[in-house]
Amino acid sequence: MANTSSGVRVFQGLLIFGNVVIMLCGIALTAECIFHVSDQNDLWPLLAAANNTDIFAAAWIGLFVGFCLFVLSVVGIFGIMKSAKNVILTYIILMLIVYIFEVASCITAATHRDFLVPNFFLKQMLQLYGNRNWQNDDEFRKYTELTNSWNRVMTENNCCGVRGPQDWIQFNSVFRSTHLDSDFPWPRECCTTDFVDQFLNLDGCRLGVRGFVHNQGCFEFISGPLNRHAWGVAWFGFAILCWTFFVLAGSMYFYAILNN
């Protein structure tokens, strides 16, 4: 019988090894996506306020795919070891469905990077930071979370605005409409502090004196983590797809052998 020949046994071993790798990749992909959707850098509000959360959607899809890859690889190993045609056919069909989901996750994560440009965050910051003109509870929550996220980013990274403090005075913004330049031209989170988080010199900060106001923009501290997550989900997912393609093709060939 064909399925008892030494060649087929070797082929079975290769398919089992391939599925073990898929199992491990599924665990790694799930862990990576859990880390991403947990939003360790608290950047979700910056994207949610602009209705552009595709990168998080890609991570959720990746989380689902990672779990499915783990489960299906176990099913595949069992089917291949037992030469169970029905189990292998079920494995192939379900794996193809999961494969399509992972393709969607990779494409979504990769294309999302096109939105991570300074002007995207600049427009959002100018229009929504400190905005109190909300129409309902959802807008109130969205604007409040975005403002708090910007304050946290500027405070923790010693930065101001997207490109620098000049963003607040070069463009019209909600903040400028409620704050006179003679009072404070930019949020106080742009002011430097000492080791106990006390402002060094508020008058110097208001006047833009170097050393009392953060001159570095926050763009790299926002886009950096998002880019790393996007490329991690996209390229690791793509590597899994490449490996899974060959394992799937081998499984189809093995299924054809069993039917002969």
C-alpha positions as CSV (number, residue, x, y, z in Angstrom):
1,M,0.0,0.0,0.0
2,A,1.2,3.5,-0.9
3,N,0.5,4.9,2.6
4,T,2.8,2.3,4.2
5,S,5.8,2.8,2.0
6,S,8.9,4.3,3.4
7,G,8.7,7.4,1.1
8,V,5.2,8.2,2.3
9,R,6.3,7.8,5.9
10,V,9.1,10.3,5.3
11,F,6.6,12.7,3.7
12,Q,4.3,12.3,6.7
13,G,7.2,13.2,9.0
14,L,7.9,16.3,7.0
15,L,4.3,17.4,7.2
16,I,4.2,16.8,10.9
17,F,7.3,18.9,11.3
18,G,5.7,21.6,9.2
19,N,2.6,21.6,11.4
20,V,4.7,21.8,14.6
21,V,6.4,24.9,13.2
22,I,2.9,26.4,12.4
23,M,1.8,25.5,15.9
24,L,4.7,27.5,17.4
25,C,4.2,30.4,15.0
26,G,0.5,30.4,16.0
27,I,1.5,30.8,19.7
28,A,4.0,33.5,18.8
29,L,1.5,35.4,16.6
30,T,-1.1,35.3,19.3
31,A,1.3,36.6,21.9
32,E,2.5,39.4,19.6
33,C,-1.1,40.5,18.8
34,I,-2.1,40.4,22.5
35,F,0.7,42.7,23.3
36,H,-0.4,45.0,20.5
37,V,-4.1,45.2,21.3
38,S,-3.3,45.8,25.0
39,D,-2.0,49.2,23.8
40,Q,1.0,49.4,26.1
41,N,1.8,52.9,24.7
42,D,-1.7,54.2,25.2
43,L,-2.0,55.4,21.6
44,W,-5.4,53.9,20.8
45,P,-7.3,57.2,21.5
46,L,-5.1,59.0,18.9
47,L,-6.3,56.7,16.2
48,A,-9.8,56.1,17.5
49,A,-10.5,59.9,17.5
50,A,-9.7,60.0,13.8
51,N,-11.7,56.8,13.1
52,N,-8.6,55.0,11.8
53,T,-8.1,52.0,14.0
54,D,-7.2,49.5,11.1
55,I,-3.9,48.6,12.7
56,F,-5.7,47.4,15.8
57,A,-8.3,45.6,13.6
58,A,-5.4,43.8,11.9
59,A,-4.0,42.8,15.3
60,W,-7.3,41.4,16.4
61,I,-7.5,39.3,13.2
62,G,-4.0,38.2,13.8
63,L,-4.9,37.1,17.4
64,F,-7.8,35.0,16.0
65,V,-5.6,33.6,13.3
66,G,-2.8,32.7,15.7
67,F,-5.2,30.7,17.9
68,C,-6.7,29.0,14.9
69,L,-3.3,28.0,13.6
70,F,-2.4,26.4,16.9
71,V,-5.6,24.4,17.0
72,L,-5.6,23.4,13.3
73,S,-1.9,22.3,13.4
74,V,-2.9,19.9,16.2
75,V,-5.7,18.6,14.0
76,G,-3.4,18.3,11.0
77,I,-0.8,16.4,13.0
78,F,-3.4,13.9,14.2
79,G,-4.9,13.5,10.7
80,I,-1.5,12.9,9.1
81,M,-0.3,10.5,11.8
82,K,-3.5,8.4,11.4
83,S,-3.8,8.9,7.7
84,A,-7.4,9.9,8.3
85,K,-8.7,11.3,5.0
86,N,-11.8,13.1,6.5
87,V,-9.7,14.8,9.2
88,I,-7.1,15.9,6.6
89,L,-9.8,17.3,4.3
90,T,-11.4,19.2,7.2
91,Y,-7.9,20.5,8.1
92,I,-7.2,21.7,4.6
93,I,-10.6,23.5,4.2
94,L,-10.4,25.2,7.6
95,M,-6.7,26.1,7.0
96,L,-7.6,27.8,3.7
97,I,-10.2,29.9,5.4
98,V,-7.7,30.9,8.2
99,Y,-5.1,31.6,5.5
100,I,-7.5,34.1,3.8
101,F,-8.0,35.9,7.2
102,E,-4.3,36.1,7.7
103,V,-3.8,37.6,4.3
104,A,-6.3,40.3,5.2
105,S,-4.5,41.0,8.5
106,C,-1.1,41.4,6.7
107,I,-2.5,43.7,4.1
108,T,-4.4,45.8,6.6
109,A,-1.4,46.2,8.9
110,A,1.0,47.0,6.0
111,T,-1.2,49.6,4.3
112,H,-2.0,51.3,7.6
113,R,1.5,52.6,7.7
114,D,0.6,55.1,5.0
115,F,-1.5,57.0,7.5
116,L,1.3,57.4,10.0
117,V,2.5,60.8,8.7
118,P,3.0,64.0,10.6
119,N,0.1,65.8,9.0
120,F,-2.3,63.1,10.0
121,F,-1.5,63.6,13.7
122,L,-1.1,67.4,13.3
123,K,-4.6,67.9,12.0
124,Q,-6.1,65.7,14.7
125,M,-4.2,67.5,17.4
126,L,-5.2,71.0,16.2
127,Q,-8.9,70.0,15.8
128,L,-9.5,67.8,18.8
129,Y,-7.0,68.5,21.6
130,G,-8.9,70.3,24.4
131,N,-12.1,70.4,22.3
132,R,-15.0,71.0,24.6
133,N,-17.6,71.4,21.8
134,W,-18.9,67.8,22.1
135,Q,-22.4,66.8,21.1
136,N,-22.9,63.6,23.0
137,D,-21.2,61.3,25.5
138,D,-19.3,59.5,22.8
139,E,-17.6,62.7,21.6
140,F,-16.9,63.8,25.1
141,R,-15.2,60.5,25.8
142,K,-13.3,60.6,22.5
143,Y,-12.0,64.2,23.0
144,T,-11.1,63.6,26.6
145,E,-9.2,60.4,26.0
146,L,-7.3,62.0,23.1
147,T,-6.4,65.1,25.2
148,N,-5.2,62.9,28.0
149,S,-3.2,60.7,25.6
150,W,-1.5,63.8,24.1
151,N,-0.7,65.1,27.6
152,R,0.8,61.8,28.6
153,V,2.9,61.5,25.4
154,M,4.2,65.1,25.8
155,T,5.0,64.6,29.5
156,E,6.6,61.2,29.4
157,N,8.7,61.9,26.3
158,N,9.6,65.5,27.0
159,C,8.2,66.6,23.6
160,C,5.6,69.1,22.4
161,G,3.2,69.0,19.5
162,V,3.9,67.0,16.4
163,R,7.0,68.7,15.0
164,G,7.6,71.0,18.0
165,P,6.0,73.8,20.0
166,Q,5.7,76.0,16.9
167,D,2.8,73.8,15.8
168,W,0.6,75.5,18.4
169,I,1.3,79.0,17.1
170,Q,1.7,78.5,13.4
171,F,-1.8,77.0,12.9
172,N,-5.3,77.7,14.1
173,S,-6.4,75.2,16.8
174,V,-9.1,74.6,19.3
175,F,-6.4,75.2,22.0
176,R,-5.6,78.7,20.7
177,S,-9.2,79.6,20.5
178,T,-9.5,79.1,24.2
179,H,-6.1,80.3,25.3
180,L,-4.5,83.7,24.6
181,D,-0.9,83.7,23.4
182,S,-0.1,86.1,26.2
183,D,-1.3,83.4,28.7
184,F,0.1,80.2,27.2
185,P,0.7,79.6,23.5
186,W,1.0,75.9,24.0
187,P,-0.2,73.3,26.7
188,R,1.7,73.4,30.0
189,E,2.7,69.8,29.3
190,C,5.2,71.3,26.9
191,C,7.1,72.9,29.8
192,T,10.1,71.3,31.3
193,T,10.0,69.9,34.8
194,D,12.5,68.9,37.5
195,F,12.9,65.4,39.1
196,V,9.8,65.9,41.2
197,D,7.6,67.0,38.2
198,Q,7.6,70.7,39.2
199,F,7.8,73.2,36.4
200,L,11.2,74.8,36.2
201,N,10.0,78.2,35.0
202,L,6.5,78.8,33.7
203,D,7.3,82.4,32.5
204,G,10.3,81.1,30.6
205,C,8.1,78.3,29.1
206,R,5.4,80.8,28.1
207,L,8.0,82.9,26.3
208,G,9.6,79.9,24.6
209,V,13.0,80.2,26.3
210,R,15.2,77.3,25.4
211,G,15.6,74.9,28.3
212,F,12.1,75.7,29.8
213,V,10.0,74.4,26.9
214,H,10.4,71.1,25.1
215,N,11.5,71.8,21.5
216,Q,11.4,68.3,20.2
217,G,8.2,67.1,18.5
218,C,6.3,64.0,19.5
219,F,5.8,62.4,16.1
220,E,8.6,59.8,16.5
221,F,7.3,58.8,19.9
222,I,3.8,58.2,18.4
223,S,4.6,56.7,14.9
224,G,7.6,54.6,16.2
225,P,5.6,52.1,18.3
226,L,2.7,52.0,15.8
227,N,5.1,51.3,12.9
228,R,6.8,48.6,14.8
229,H,3.5,46.9,15.6
230,A,2.3,47.3,12.1
231,W,5.4,45.8,10.5
232,G,5.5,43.1,13.2
233,V,2.0,42.0,12.5
234,A,2.4,42.3,8.7
235,W,5.8,40.7,8.1
236,F,5.6,38.0,10.7
237,G,2.2,37.1,9.4
238,F,3.6,37.1,5.9
239,A,6.4,34.7,6.9
240,I,3.8,32.4,8.5
241,L,1.8,32.5,5.2
242,C,4.8,31.5,3.2
243,W,5.5,28.5,5.4
244,T,1.8,27.5,5.7
245,F,1.5,27.6,1.9
246,F,4.0,24.8,1.4
247,V,2.6,22.8,4.3
248,L,-0.9,23.2,2.8
249,A,0.3,22.2,-0.6
250,G,2.0,19.1,0.9
251,S,-1.2,18.2,2.8
252,M,-3.2,18.4,-0.4
253,Y,-0.7,16.1,-2.1
254,F,-0.8,13.7,0.8
255,Y,-4.6,13.7,0.7
256,A,-4.4,12.9,-3.0
257,I,-2.1,10.0,-2.3
258,L,-4.5,8.5,0.3
259,N,-7.3,8.6,-2.3
260,N,-5.3,6.6,-4.8
